Amino acid sequence: MYWSKSHPNSDLMTGDNEPGLQQSIHRFLNSEGESIATDMEQSFTSYNSNLEHEYHNKFIPLNVVPERTGTQKQKSHSEKVHSAKKIIFSPKKRRDSAQLKKHLRQTENRANDLVRQSTNSFTRGLMPLVDYNLALKIAFDTKIEVAEIQKTKQNKGFLLEQKQQLIQQAVEQLQEFDQPASQGWYGDLVHAKLLLAQNQYEIARVNQDRDAQQFALEAISKNSAEYYAIRNIEAQVGEADLSEYRRALSSVNNANQELDLFYQNTKNDTASFETYERRLEEIKTDINWMASNGAGLGRADLLDLSKAHLSYAKGKYSLNNNRKGRSQELFTESMQYAKAAWNLRANQYYPAGTASLHDVTSSWLMWKAAGTELADLKTTDSQSIDKELNVGLDQMLNLADSIRDRRGRLDSDVSLVHCLKNSEKLSDYKRKLSD
């Protein structure tokens, strides 16, 4: 989970900065029957009382046919045109509204399935903590977005509290695994505590509780440092792979950035980032060495992903220092490397049985992260980036739907892909409404 100075625009803050858009979507969802007539009637409230009375009589529920009387006035030409427009527009409005409501319901149901299935897989020991955390993040981000569009009582704070309970249960479960043969157990436990503190920080930020934010940040800083120290030792003795080591390394960098953001420290911590960059370079060098010696840990997709992570981190740092030109180059590199890794996994390793559906999905998420940053710079064609990502996601959806034996954790992995697809459709709806 990335923590950076650009947090206010992160995926956990989905919809917070779009109040106008959310209100328009909410009105769109309810624009049926009498509500259409009422909304149109209210737009004329600035007129005098006689005109108000006239419009009030004109805008009636669409399912009621008025009886013509001899005293009824002849409609003017403008009124006829306006009425004709209303009759033509309303059926499409109702149809689109019904489709959006149906999609919101399906999206929420799929997110609930992902929470239930991933929790079941993790509880049974079929899914590692890092994969469980990814499933919870995608599921609850989706549920939050749906709730904000529907404006239900299940707001962001309420849903984050639900997520908090699940992470707390994971911490308690990991605490029970304190056994001599539990390799990597303590690192997982510290990682779970770090995830708990990060979610507490998000809850405090939603509630605008600065004291709680500060308390959570202290826990994040402490746990990220301990998490890195443990994974560093484990990596040196071969008990932790390089992806775990990189994840722990990133947690320290993200914690430092979030602390600077919270305390409004505008001074660039160049030394800290240079250390982070140097260690990412070391990871890439190690994987490259293993690749040159024919080791499985040096497989081409892993090397591409290590390059993608390195370029992405450099791009974020350049962006935070207002070097948009350089950040564009780095995000482009990151996207290309991640896409190459995805292509290898989806088209070569997955058919051969040497990559899982989750491996394909995780590389797509890295591809999307870099593509999103690049599109946000507005210096490239975001539509072409989105199109390529959607083509890749559709291919993953076909792979997921072709799986018949879904024992173990496969139900959760399939639901993750479907949840991502539903979320992309929801984003398309929002873009159409904002145009």
MIVEX-53669 format. One record per atom (N, C-alpha, C): residue in one letter; x, y, z. Coordinates in steps of 0.05 Angstrom, whole numbers, plus 32768, in hexadecimal, padded with zeros to 4 digits. Each point is the difference from the previous one (the first is absolute). Layout:
BEGIN
aXYZ
...
! end
This chain:
BEGIN
m80117FE88000
m7FEF80188000
m801280198000
y7FFB80117FEB
y801180187FFE
y7FF580178010
w8012800E800E
w7FFA8019800F
w801280157FF5
s7FF580157FF6
s801180157FF4
s7FF3801B8005
k801080157FF7
k7FF6801B8004
k7FE880057FEF
s7FFB7FF07FEC
s7FE980047FEF
s7FE77FF2800B
h80017FF9801A
h7FEB7FF1800C
h7FE4800A7FFC
p7FFC801B8001
p7FE5800A7FFD
p7FF37FF77FE6
n800F7FF87FEC
n7FF47FF77FE7
n80037FE27FFD
s80067FF18016
s80047FE47FFE
s7FE67FF27FFD
d80017FE57FF9
d7FE87FF07FFC
d7FF07FFE8019
l800B80038018
l7FEF7FFF8018
l7FF080198004
m800680157FF1
m7FF180198003
m7FEC80037FE9
t7FF97FEA7FF4
t7FEF80017FE8
t7FE6800F8006
g7FFB80137FEF
g7FE7800F8002
g800080178013
d801380038012
d800080158014
d8002801C7FF4
n800E80027FE9
n8004801A7FF5
n7FED80067FE9
e7FE97FF17FFE
e7FEE80047FEA
e7FE38004800A
p7FFC80128012
p7FE58003800B
p7FEC80077FEB
g800880117FEC
g7FED80087FEC
g7FF87FE87FEE
l80157FF17FF9
l7FFA7FE97FF0
l7FEF7FEC800E
q80057FFB801A
q7FF07FEC800E
q7FE480098002
q7FFB801A8004
q7FE5800A8002
q7FF17FFC7FE6
s800F80057FE9
s7FF27FFC7FE6
s7FFA7FE37FFB
i80117FEE8009
i7FFA7FE47FFD
i7FE87FF88011
h8000800B8018
h7FEA7FF98012
h7FE5800A7FF4
r800080187FF4
r7FE880097FF4
r7FF97FEF7FE8
f80157FF77FF1
f7FFC7FF07FE9
f7FF27FE58007
l80087FF48017
l7FF57FE78009
l7FE280038007
n7FF780178008
n7FE580048009
n7FEE800E7FEB
s800B80047FE8
s7FF2800F7FEC
s7FEB7FEF7FF1
e7FEB7FF7800E
e7FEB7FF07FF4
e7FE6800C8008
g7FEB7FFC7FEE
g7FE580068007
g7FFC801C800A
e7FF580018019
e7FF88019800B
e801880118007
s80187FF48006
s8017800F8008
s800A80117FE9
i7FFD7FF77FE7
i800780107FE9
i7FEF80187FFE
a7FE57FFC8004
a7FEE80177FFF
a800680148016
t80057FF58018
t800580128017
t801980117FFC
d80167FF37FF6
d8019800E7FFB
d7FFC80177FEC
m7FF17FF97FEB
m7FFC80147FEC
m7FEE8017800A
e7FED7FF98011
e7FEF8014800B
e800F80148012
q80137FF5800F
q800F80118013
q801280137FF2
s80077FFB7FE7
s801280137FF1
s7FF2801A7FF9
f7FE680018004
f7FF180187FFA
f7FF780108018
t800C7FFB8017
t7FF6800C8019
t8005801E8001
s8012800A7FEE
s8006801D8000
s7FEA80107FF3
y7FED7FF37FF3
y7FEB800F7FF2
y7FEA80088014
n7FED80107FF6
n7FEB80098012
n7FED7FE98006
s7FEE80058012
s7FEE7FEA800A
s7FEE7FF67FEA
n7FF780117FEE
n7FEE7FF77FEA
n800E7FEC7FEE
l801980077FF9
l800F7FED7FEF
l80077FE6800F
e80068002801A
e80047FE88010
e7FE87FEE7FFF
h7FE9800C8003
h7FE77FF08000
h7FFC7FF37FE5
e8006800F7FEB
e7FFD7FF57FE5
e80137FE87FFB
y801980038007
y80137FEA7FFC
y7FFA7FE88012
h7FF780068018
h7FF87FEA8013
h7FEB7FEF7FF4
n7FEC800C7FF3
n7FEB7FF17FF4
n80097FF17FE7
k8015800B7FF3
k80097FF37FE8
k80117FE78005
f801280018013
f80127FEA8006
f7FF37FEC8013
i7FF57FEB7FF5
i7FF27FEC8010
i800F7FE67FFE
p7FFA7FED8010
p800D7FE57FFE
p7FFC7FF57FE4
l80157FF27FF6
l7FFF7FF67FE5
l7FEC7FEA7FFC
n7FF87FF28015
n7FEE7FEA7FFD
n7FE380098004
v7FFA801A8000
v7FE5800B8004
v7FF980107FE7
v7FE97FF97FF3
v7FF7800F7FE9
v7FEA80138009
p8004801A7FFD
p7FEC80138009
p7FE780007FEF
e7FEA8005800C
e7FE780037FF1
e7FFE801C7FF6
r7FFB80027FE5
r7FFE801B7FF4
r7FE5800C8008
t800180198006
t7FE7800F8006
t7FFD80177FED
g7FE8800A7FFF
g7FFB80167FEE
g800E80198007
t80078003801A
t800D80188009
t801E7FFF7FFE
q800B7FE97FF8
q801D7FFD7FFE
q800B80127FEA
k8015800E8005
k800C80137FED
k80107FF17FEB
q8001800B7FE8
q800F7FF57FEB
q801E80048006
k80107FEB7FFC
k801D80028006
k800D80117FEB
s801380108009
s801080107FEE
s80147FEE7FF1
h800C800B7FEB
h80137FF17FF0
h80187FF78011
s800A80118011
s80187FF98010
s7FF97FEA8014
e7FE78001800B
e7FF87FEB8012
e7FFE7FE57FF3
k7FF680007FE7
k7FFE7FE77FF1
k801C7FF47FFB
v801280117FF8
v801B7FF77FFB
v800D7FF58019
h7FFC800F8017
h800B7FF78019
h7FF47FE58009
s7FE67FFD7FFC
s7FF27FE88007
s80097FE97FEF
a800480057FE6
a800A7FEB7FEE
a801C7FF68008
k801180138008
k801B7FF98008
k7FFE7FEE8019
k7FEE80078012
k7FFE7FF18019
k7FF77FE37FFA
i7FED7FFD7FEE
i7FF67FE67FFA
i80157FEF7FF3
i8011800C7FEF
i80157FF17FF2
i80177FF98013
f800680128012
f80187FFE8012
f7FFB7FEC8017
s7FE88000800B
s7FFB7FF18018
s80057FE27FFE
p7FF67FF27FEB
p80047FE37FFF
p801E7FF98000
k8011800F7FF1
k801C7FFA8000
k800C8004801C
k7FF78016800D
k80098006801B
k7FFA7FE98013
r7FE77FF67FFE
r7FF87FEA8012
r80107FE77FF9
r80057FFB7FE7
r800E7FE87FF8
r801D8001800A
d800E80177FFC
d801B8003800A
d80017FFE801E
s7FEC800B800D
s7FFF7FFF801E
s7FFE7FE48009
a7FEF7FF07FF3
a7FFC7FE48008
a80197FF07FFC
q800E80067FE9
q80197FF27FFB
q801680068015
l800280198007
l801380088014
l7FFA7FF4801B
k7FE780008008
k7FF87FF48019
k80077FE28001
k7FFA7FF37FE9
k80067FE37FFE
k801E7FFB8003
h801080117FF2
h801D7FFD8001
h800B8005801C
l7FF58014800E
l80088006801B
l7FFB7FE88013
r7FE97FF47FFC
r7FF87FE98010
r80137FE97FFB
q80067FFA7FE6
q80127FEB7FF9
q801C8005800B
t800980187FFE
t801B80088009
t80027FFC801E
e7FEC8008800F
e80017FFD801D
e7FFF7FE28008
n7FF07FF17FF2
n7FFE7FE38006
n801A7FF27FFB
r800D80087FEA
r801A7FF37FF9
r801580088015
a800080198009
a801380088015
a7FFB7FF1801A
n7FE77FFC8007
n7FF97FF08018
n800A7FE37FFD
d7FFD7FF57FE8
d800A7FE57FFB
d801E7FFF8004
l800E80147FF6
l801D80018002
l80098001801D
v7FF280108011
v80078002801C
v7FFB7FE4800D
r7FEA7FF47FFB
r7FF97FE7800D
r80137FEA7FF7
q80057FFE7FE6
q80117FEA7FF6
q801D80038008
s800B80197FFF
s801C80048008
s80037FFC801E
t7FED80088010
t80027FFB801D
t80007FE28006
n7FEF7FF27FF2
n7FFF7FE38003
n801A7FF37FF8
s800C80097FEA
s80197FF47FF7
s801780078013
f80018018800A
f801580088013
f7FFD7FF1801A
t7FE87FFD800A
t7FFB7FF38019
t80087FE27FFF
r7FFD7FF47FE9
r80077FE47FFC
r801D7FFC7FF8
g800F80167FFF
g801D7FFE7FFA
g80067FFC7FE2
l7FED80067FEF
l80037FFC7FE3
l800A801A7FF2
m80018016800E
m800780197FF4
m801380108013
p801780097FF6
p801280108011
p7FF4801B8007
l800B800D8014
l7FF680198009
l800080167FEB
v801680017FF0
v800280157FEC
v7FEA7FFE7FEB
d7FF87FE77FF8
d7FEB7FFD7FED
d7FE58006800D
y7FFD7FF88019
y7FE78006800E
y7FFC801F8002
n8015800E8006
n7FFF801D8003
n7FF8800C7FE5
l800B7FF67FEA
l7FF9800B7FE6
l7FE27FFB7FFA
a7FF67FE98006
a7FE47FFA7FFB
a7FEE80128011
l800780058019
l7FF080128011
l8001801C7FF6
k801880097FF7
k8002801B7FF5
k7FEE80057FE8
i80027FED7FED
i7FF080037FE7
i7FE27FFF8007
a7FF97FED8011
a7FE37FFD8007
a7FF58018800E
f800E800A8014
f7FF580168010
f8002801B7FF1
d801580037FEF
d800080187FEF
d7FE880017FEE
t7FF87FE87FF5
t7FE97FFE7FEF
t7FE68006800F
k7FFE7FF48018
k7FE880048011
k7FFD801E8008
i8016800D8005
i7FFF801C8007
i7FF780117FE9
e800A7FF97FE8
e7FF8800F7FE8
e7FE27FFD7FFB
v7FF67FE88002
v7FE37FFB7FFC
v7FF0800F8015
a80087FFF8019
a7FF1800D8015
a7FFF801E7FFC
e8016800C7FF7
e8001801D7FFB
e7FED80087FE9
i7FFE7FEF7FEC
i7FEE80067FEA
i7FE37FFD8009
q7FFA7FEC800F
q7FE57FFB8009
q7FF880128018
k8014800B800D
k7FFC80118018
k7FF07FF08015
t800A7FE88006
t7FF37FF08014
t800C8006801C
k7FF57FF38014
k800B8004801B
k801B7FF38004
q80067FED7FEE
q801B7FF38002
q801580127FF3
n80078015800F
n801480137FF5
n801C7FF58003
k801380107FF7
k801C7FF78000
k800A7FF8801C
g7FFA80108014
g80097FFA801B
g7FF57FE6800A
f7FE67FFB7FFA
f7FF37FE78009
f800D7FE87FF3
l800580017FE6
l800C7FEA7FF2
l801D7FFB8008
l800F80158006
l801B7FFD8009
l80017FF3801C
e7FEC80058010
e7FFE7FF3801A
e7FFC7FE17FFC
q7FF07FF97FEC
q7FFC7FE47FFA
q801A7FF37FF7
k800F800E7FF0
k801A7FF67FF7
k80137FFE8018
q7FFF80138012
q80107FFF8018
q7FFC7FE78010
q7FE77FF88003
q7FFA7FE7800F
q800C7FE87FF3
l80007FFE7FE5
l800B7FE97FF2
l801F80008004
i800D80177FFE
i801D80008004
i80077FF9801D
q7FF080098013
q80047FFA801C
q7FFE7FE18004
q7FED7FF47FF3
q7FFD7FE38001
q80197FF27FF5
a800B800B7FEA
a80187FF57FF4
a801880028013
v80028016800E
v801580048014
v7FFD7FEB8016
e7FE87FFC800A
e7FFB7FED8016
e80067FE37FF6
q7FF97FFA7FE8
q80057FE67FF5
q801E7FFB7FFD
l800F80137FF6
l801D7FFD7FFD
l800E7FFE801B
q7FF5800C8015
q800C7FFE801A
q7FFF7FE4800B
e7FED7FF07FF6
e7FFD7FE48009
e80147FEE7FF2
f800F800A7FEC
f80127FEF7FF1
f801D8001800B
d800380088018
d801A8003800D
d800B7FE48006
q800C7FF47FEB
q800B7FE58002
q801B7FFF7FF4
p80127FEE8009
p801B7FFF7FF5
p80027FFC7FE2
a7FED7FF17FF4
a80017FFA7FE4
a7FF280157FEF
s7FF78016800C
s7FF180147FF1
s801480147FF3
q800A7FF87FE9
q801480117FF2
q7FF3801A7FF6
g800D80168006
g7FF5801A7FF8
g7FE8800A8010
w7FFA7FF18016
w7FE78007800F
w8002801C800C
y80168006800D
y8000801A800E
y7FFF80177FEC
g800D7FFD7FE9
g7FFF80157FEC
g7FE380057FF6
d7FF17FEA7FFD
d7FE480037FF8
d7FF0800E8016
l80067FF98019
l7FF1800C8016
l8005801F8001
v801980087FFD
v8007801C8000
v7FF3800E7FE8
h80007FF27FE9
h7FF4800B7FE8
h7FE280058005
a7FF37FED800D
a7FE380028006
a7FFB80188012
k801180048014
k7FFD80178012
k8004801A7FF1
l801380007FEC
l800480177FEF
l7FE680067FF0
l7FF47FEC7FF5
l7FE780047FF0
l7FEA800A8012
l7FFF7FF78019
l7FEC80098013
l8004801E8006
a801980088004
a8006801C8005
a7FF980127FE8
q80067FF67FE8
q7FFA800F7FE8
q7FE280047FFD
n7FF07FEC8006
n7FE380037FFE
n7FF680128015
q800C7FFF8018
q7FF880138016
q8005801C7FF7
y801680057FF2
y8006801B7FF6
y7FEB80097FEC
e7FF77FEE7FEF
e7FEB80087FED
e7FE68007800E
i7FF97FF18014
i7FE88005800F
i8002801C800E
a80178005800C
a8004801A800D
a7FFF80177FED
r800A7FFC7FE8
r800080157FEC
r7FE380057FF7
v7FF07FEB7FFC
v7FE480047FF8
v7FF1800F8016
n80067FF98019
n7FF3800D8017
n800C801B8007
q801680087FF2
q800E80198005
q80098003801D
d800A7FE9800A
d800A7FFF801C
d801F80017FFE
r800B80178004
r801D80047FFC
r80107FF18016
d7FF67FFF8018
d800D7FF18015
d80027FE37FFA
a7FEA7FF57FF6
a80007FE37FF9
a80127FFB7FE8
q800180137FED
q80127FFE7FEA
q801D7FFF8009
q800780118012
q801C8001800A
q80077FE6800F
f7FED7FF5800F
f80057FE7800E
f80047FE97FED
a7FEF80007FEB
a80027FEA7FEC
a801A80037FF0
l800980187FFA
l801980047FF1
l80187FF78010
e7FFF8004801A
e80167FF68011
e80017FE17FFF
a7FE97FF38000
a7FFF7FE37FFE
a800A7FF77FE4
i7FF9800F7FEC
i80097FF97FE4
i801E80027FFE
s800B8015800B
s801D80047FFF
s800F7FEA800F
k7FF67FF98018
k800D7FEB8010
k7FFE7FE57FF2
n7FE87FF97FF7
n7FFC7FE57FF5
n800E7FFD7FE5
s800180157FF0
s800D7FFE7FE6
s801E7FFC8004
a800C800E8013
a801C7FFC8005
a80067FE4800A
e7FEF7FF58011
e80047FE5800A
e7FFB7FEC7FEA
y7FEC80057FF0
y7FFA7FEE7FE9
y80187FFE7FED
y800C80177FFA
y801780007FEE
y80187FF1800D
a800580058019
a80167FF3800E
a7FFE7FE27FFF
i7FE77FF68004
i7FFC7FE38000
i80047FF47FE4
r7FF3800D7FEC
r80027FF57FE5
r801D80037FF5
n800F80138009
n801B80037FF7
n80117FE9800A
i7FFC7FF88019
i800F7FE9800B
i7FF77FE67FF2
e7FE57FFD7FFC
e7FF67FE87FF3
e800A7FFE7FE4
a800280167FF2
a800A80007FE4
a801D7FF77FFF
q800F80088013
q801D7FF98001
q80057FE28004
v7FED7FF3800E
v80037FE48006
v7FEE7FEF7FEE
g7FF3800C7FED
g7FEF7FF27FEC
g7FE47FF9800A
e7FF7800C8015
e7FE57FFA800A
e7FEA80127FF5
a800880167FF4
a7FED80137FF4
a800980067FE4
d7FEC80007FED
d800780057FE4
d8004801E7FFC
l800980077FE9
l8007801C7FFB
l7FE780127FFE
s7FE97FF47FF8
s7FE880108000
s7FF78008801C
e80037FEE8013
e7FFA8007801C
e80138015800A
y80197FFD7FF9
y801480148009
y7FFA801B7FF4
r7FF980017FE6
r7FF980197FF3
r7FE7800C800D
r7FED7FF08007
r7FE7800A800C
r8006800D801B
a80127FF38010
a8007800C801A
a801080197FFC
l801180017FEC
l801080187FFA
l7FEE80177FF8
s7FEC7FFA7FF0
s7FED80157FF7
s7FEF800A8018
s7FFA7FEF8013
s7FF080098017
s800E80158010
v801B7FFE8002
v800F8014800F
v8000801B7FF0
n80057FFE7FE6
n7FFF80187FF0
n7FE5800E8001
n7FEB7FF17FFE
n7FE5800B8000
n7FF9800D801B
a800A7FF38016
a7FFB800B801A
a800E801B8004
n801980017FF6
n800E801A8002
n7FF280167FF0
q7FF67FF97FE8
q7FF280147FF0
q7FE68009800E
e7FF27FED800C
e7FE78008800D
e800580118019
l80157FFA800E
l800880118017
l8006801D7FF7
d800F80027FEA
d8006801B7FF5
d7FE7800E7FF8
l7FEE7FF27FF4
l7FE6800C7FF7
l7FF080098018
f7FFF7FF08015
f7FEF80068017
f800B8019800F
y801A80018003
y800D8016800E
y800780177FEE
q7FF77FFE7FE6
q800480167FED
q801E80077FFD
n80107FEB7FFF
n801D80047FFC
n800580027FE2
t800580187FF7
t800480047FE3
t801D7FFB7FF7
k80127FFB8012
k801C7FFB7FF9
k80027FE47FF5
n800C7FFE7FE8
n80037FE67FF3
n80147FEE800F
d7FF87FE88007
d80117FEE800E
d80107FF07FEB
t8013800D7FF4
t800F7FF47FEA
t80107FE7800A
a800C80028017
a80117FEA800A
a7FEF7FE78004
s7FE88003800B
s7FEF7FE98005
s7FF87FF27FE6
f7FF980107FEC
f7FF87FF57FE7
f80177FF37FF1
e8018800C8002
e80177FF47FF3
e80067FE5800C
t7FFC7FFC801A
t80047FE6800C
t7FEC7FEC7FF5
y7FE780097FFF
y7FEA7FF07FF5
y80067FF87FE3
e800980137FF0
e80067FFB7FE4
e80177FEC7FFD
r801480048011
r80187FEE7FFE
r7FF97FE38006
r7FEE7FFC8014
r7FF87FE58007
r7FEE7FF47FEB
l7FF080107FF3
l7FF07FF57FEA
l80127FF87FE9
e801580107FFB
e80147FF97FEC
e800E7FE58007
e80057FFC8019
e800D7FE78009
e7FEE7FE87FFB
i7FE580048004
i7FED7FEA7FFA
i80017FFA7FE3
k800080147FEF
k80007FFC7FE3
k801A7FF17FF8
t80168008800C
t801A7FF47FFA
t80007FE38008
d7FF57FFA8018
d7FFF7FE48009
d7FF07FEF7FEE
i7FE9800A7FF7
i7FEE7FF07FEE
i800E7FFD7FE5
n800E80147FF7
n800F7FFE7FE7
n80167FEB8002
w800D7FFF8017
w80157FEC8004
w7FF57FE47FFF
m7FE97FFD800D
m7FF37FE58000
m7FF77FF97FE4
a7FF680137FF1
a7FF87FFB7FE5
a80177FF67FEF
s8017800D8003
s80187FF97FF0
s800B7FE58008
n7FF87FF68017
n800A7FE58009
n7FEA7FEB7FFE
g7FEA80077FF3
g7FEB7FEC7FFB
g7FEF7FF98018
a800080118015
a7FF07FFA8018
a7FE380087FFB
g7FED7FF1800C
g7FE480067FFD
g7FF8801B800A
l800E80098015
l7FF9801B800C
l800980177FEE
g800E7FF97FEA
g800880157FED
g7FF07FFF7FE7
r7FE87FF48002
r7FEF7FFE7FE8
r7FFA801B7FF4
a7FFB80017FE6
a7FFD801A7FF2
a7FEB8011800B
d7FE97FF58008
d7FEA8010800A
d8007800D801A
l800F7FF28011
l8009800C801A
l801480167FFB
l80117FFD7FED
l801380157FF9
l7FF280197FF6
d7FEC7FFC7FEE
d7FF080167FF6
d7FF2800F8016
l7FF47FF18013
l7FF2800C8016
l801280108012
s80187FF68005
s8013800F8010
s8007801A7FF3
k800480007FE6
k800580197FF1
k7FE880138001
a7FE87FF47FFF
a7FE780108001
a7FFE800E801B
h80057FF28015
h7FFF800B801B
h801480178004
l80187FFB7FF6
l801680148002
l7FF8801A7FF1
s7FF77FFD7FE7
s7FF980177FF0
s7FE8800F800C
y7FED7FF1800B
y7FE9800C800D
y800880108018
a80117FF58011
a8009800F8018
a800F801A7FF8
k80117FFE7FEC
k800E80187FF6
k7FEC80147FF5
g7FEC7FF67FF2
g7FEC80127FF4
g7FF0800F8015
k7FF97FF28016
k7FF1800D8016
k80118016800D
y801A7FFA8004
y80128013800C
y800380187FEE
s80037FFC7FE6
s800380177FEE
s7FE780107FFF
l7FE97FF38001
l7FE6800E8000
l7FFD80128019
n80087FF58017
n7FFE800F8019
n801380188001
n80157FFF7FEF
n801280167FFE
n7FFB80127FE7
n7FE77FFD7FF5
n7FF780117FEA
n80117FFD7FE7
r800B7FE87FFB
r800F7FFB7FE8
r7FEE7FEE7FEE
k7FEC800C7FF4
k7FEB7FF17FF2
k800B7FF37FE7
g8013800D7FF2
g800B7FF47FE8
g800F7FE68007
r801080018015
r800F7FE88007
r7FED7FEA800B
s7FEC8008800F
s7FED7FED800B
s7FF07FF27FE9
q7FFA800F7FEB
q7FF27FF47FE9
q80117FEA7FF4
e801A80057FFC
e80127FEC7FF5
e80017FE78011
l80028004801B
l80027FEA8012
l7FE67FF08002
f7FE9800D8000
f7FE77FF28001
f7FFC7FF07FE6
t8009800B7FEA
t7FFE7FF27FE6
t80117FE78001
e80188002800B
e80117FE88003
e7FF37FEC8012
s7FF680098016
s7FF37FED8013
s7FE87FF27FF3
m7FF0800F7FF1
m7FE97FF37FF3
m80097FEC7FEC
q801480067FF1
q800A7FED7FEB
q800B7FE7800D
y800F80028015
y800B7FE9800E
y7FEA7FEF800C
a7FED800D800D
a7FEA7FF1800C
a7FEF7FF27FEB
k7FFB800E7FEA
k7FF17FF37FEA
k800E7FE87FF5
a801B80027FFD
a80107FE97FF7
a7FFE7FE98013
a80018005801A
a7FFD7FEB8014
a7FE47FF37FFE
w7FEC80117FFC
w7FE47FF67FFE
w7FFE7FEE7FE7
n800B80097FEA
n7FFF7FF07FE7
n800D7FE58004
l80177FFF800D
l800D7FE68005
l7FEF7FEE8011
r7FF4800B8015
r7FF17FF08012
r7FE67FF67FF4
a7FF280127FF2
a7FE67FF97FF5
a80027FEE7FE7
n801480047FF0
n80017FF37FE6
n80147FE97FFF
q80127FFF8013
q80147FEB8000
q80007FEF8019
y8003800D8017
y80037FF08019
y7FE67FF5800A
y7FEA800F7FFE
y7FE67FF58009
y7FF77FE87FF0
p800180017FE5
p7FF87FE87FF1
p80127FE88006
a801A80058007
a80127FEA8007
a7FFD7FF7801C
g7FF0800E8010
g7FFC7FF8801C
g801580098013
t801180137FF8
t8015800A8011
t7FFA801C800C
a7FE8800A7FFB
a7FF78019800C
a7FE27FFC8006
s7FF8800B8017
s7FE47FFE8008
s7FF080177FF6
l7FE57FFE8003
l7FEF80177FF8
l800780188011
h80067FFC8019
h800880168011
h801A800D7FF7
d80127FF17FF6
d8019800B7FF5
d7FFA80127FE9
v7FEE7FF77FEE
v7FF980117FE9
v7FF28019800A
t7FEF7FFE8014
t7FF18017800A
t80138014800D
s80137FF7800F
s80128012800E
s801180107FED
s80097FF37FEA
s800F800F7FEC
s7FEF80147FF1
w7FE67FFA7FFC
w7FEE80137FF3
w7FFC80188012
l7FFE7FFC801A
l7FFD80168013
l801880138000
m80187FF57FFD
m801880117FFD
m7FFF80107FE6
w7FF77FF37FEB
w7FFD800D7FE6
w7FEC80178002
k7FEA7FFA800E
k7FEB80158003
k800A80178011
a800F7FFA8015
a800A80168012
a801180137FF1
a80127FF67FEF
a801280117FF0
a7FF0800F7FEB
g7FED7FF27FF3
g7FF0800D7FEC
g7FEE8016800B
t7FF67FFC8018
t7FEF8015800D
t801180198006
e80187FFC800A
e801180178006
e8007800F7FE6
l80057FF17FEB
l8007800C7FE7
l7FE880107FF4
a7FE87FF48002
a7FE8800E7FF6
a7FFA80198010
d80067FFF801A
d7FFA80178011
d801180187FF9
l80177FFB7FF4
l801180167FF7
l7FF580107FE9
k7FEC7FF37FF2
k7FF2800D7FE9
k801480087FEA
t80157FF17FFE
t801380067FEA
t80007FEA7FEB
t7FEE7FED8003
t7FFF7FE97FEE
t7FE37FF97FFB
d7FFB7FEE7FED
d7FE57FF87FF9
d7FF67FEC8015
s7FF180098013
s7FF67FEE8015
s7FEC7FEC7FF5
q7FF280067FEA
q7FED7FED7FF5
q800D7FE77FF5
s801780047FF4
s800F7FE87FF5
s800A7FEF8017
i8009800D8016
i80097FF18017
i7FE97FF0800C
d7FE9800D8004
d7FE97FF2800B
d7FF77FE97FEE
k800180057FE6
k7FF87FEB7FED
k80117FE78003
e801A80038001
e80137FEA8003
e7FFB7FF1801A
l7FFC80108016
l7FFB7FF4801A
l7FE67FF08000
n7FEB800A7FF3
n7FE77FF27FFF
n80027FE77FEF
v800F80007FEB
v80057FE87FF0
v800D7FEB8011
g80148008800F
g800E7FED8012
g7FED7FF58016
l7FEF8012800B
l7FEE7FF78015
l7FEB7FED7FF4
d7FF780057FE8
d7FEC7FED7FF3
d800D7FE57FFC
q801A80007FF8
q800D7FE67FFD
q80027FF1801B
m8006800F8015
m80017FF4801B
m7FE47FF58008
l7FEB800F7FF8
l7FE57FF78006
l7FFA7FE67FF2
n80097FFD7FE7
n7FFC7FE77FF2
n800F7FE9800D
l801880068009
l80107FEB800F
l7FF27FF88019
a7FF58014800E
a7FF27FFA801A
a7FE77FEF7FFB
d7FF080087FEC
d7FE77FF17FFB
d80047FE57FF5
s80187FFA7FF5
s80067FE67FF5
s80077FEC8016
i800580098018
i80077FEE8016
i7FE77FF2800B
r80007FE67FFF
r7FE97FF18009
r80057FF5801D
d80187FF78005
d80067FF5801B
d800980188011
r7FEF80098012
r800780188010
r80047FF9801D
r800C7FE98005
r80067FF9801C
r801880118009
g80048000801A
g8016800F800C
g7FF9801E8000
r801280107FF6
r7FFD801D7FFF
r7FF6800B7FE6
l7FFB7FEE7FED
l7FFA80097FE5
l7FE680117FFE
d7FEC7FF98011
d7FE880108000
d8006801E8006
s801280048013
s8008801C8007
s800F800D7FE9
d80127FF17FF3
d800F800C7FEA
d7FEE80077FE8
v7FEC7FEF7FFB
v7FED80067FEA
v7FEF80198007
s7FF780018019
s7FF080178009
s8010801A7FFF
l801A7FFE8005
l801180187FFF
l8000800C7FE3
v80027FEF7FEC
v800080097FE5
v7FE5800C7FF9
h7FEB7FF38008
h7FE5800B7FFA
h7FFB801A800F
c800B80038018
c7FFD8019800F
c800F80167FF2
l80177FFB7FF5
l800F80147FF1
l7FF180087FE7
k7FF47FED7FF3
k7FF180067FE7
k7FE780128007
n7FF27FF98015
n7FE8800F8008
n8008801D8007
s80178002800E
s8009801A8008
s800880127FE8
e800C7FF37FEB
e8006800F7FE8
e7FE780097FF2
k7FEB7FF07FFF
k7FE780087FF4
k7FF48017800F
l80027FFF801A
l7FF680168011
l800E801A7FFA
s801A7FFE7FFC
s801080187FF9
s7FF7800B7FE5
d7FF97FEE7FED
d7FF780097FE6
d7FE5800F8002
y7FEE7FF68011
y7FE7800E8005
y8005801C800B
k801280028012
k8006801A800D
k800C80147FEB
r80117FF57FEF
r800C80127FEC
r7FEB800A7FEC
k7FED7FEF7FF9
k7FEB80087FED
k7FEF8015800C
l7FFA7FFE801A
l7FEF8014800D
l800E801A8004
s801B7FFF8002
s800F80198004
s8006800F7FE6
d7FFD7FF27FE9
d8005800D7FE6
d7FEA80147FFA
! end
